[in-house]
Amino acid sequence: MKFSLLPNFLSELLFNNYIIKFNEKRFNTLIGLTLG
């Protein structure tokens, strides 16, 4: 039962990490455009 939950947890972790990285990149681009 716990083994079936593990991949789900991992994929969610990866997905959240991807979202954070994407938002960071967009945020940095926004700052770059505003300052530049």
Buried (B, 14 or more C-beta within 10 A) or exposed (E): EEEEEEEEEEEEEEEEEEEEEEEEEEEEEEEEEEEE
